[in-house]
């Protein structure tokens, strides 16, 4: 059977000057606030299938910021559940950049770089599961890229290069290639 093509969403996701994540049509109509009011959110990134937006930041309650968090919003839903919350001692990667999320090509996983007490850490997240992150690699500098089939991540960590297979469990293979002469 031939399936009909997916309906194409023609939306732009952006962080407003009020630090709220929004979507809007390219002609400026249909502005929709995605993140909660009272939060300081940034870095929205669409899933490759165009159905979800990952973004990070924190809520501010009674003037006090909560821990950093990553949320995933599914287009058409009213809420954006938390998928990762920083543990005590975790810091932003850069000022104004809490995390660096990267969707797998099939939109079923997120890799997430976060500043942890043990060093820059690459977490793997299932966007359908609340607070279910797995540590894959720790070290810095840290650069990663997904394989086209979403089964592996090539990770440059420190001087090392490793292949992280994520098919059924995290399996790390040292590629025995050591260098720091380039950046991804």
Secondary structure, 3 states (H helix, E strand, C coil): CCCCCCCCCCEEEEECCCCCEEEEECCCCCCEECCCCCEEEEEEEECCCCCEEEEEEEEEECCEECCCEEEEEECCCCCEEEEEECCCCCECCECCECCEEEECCCCCCEEEEEEECCEEEEEEECCCCCCCEEEEEECCCEEEEECCCCCEEEEEECCEEEEEECCCCCEEEECCCCCCCCCC
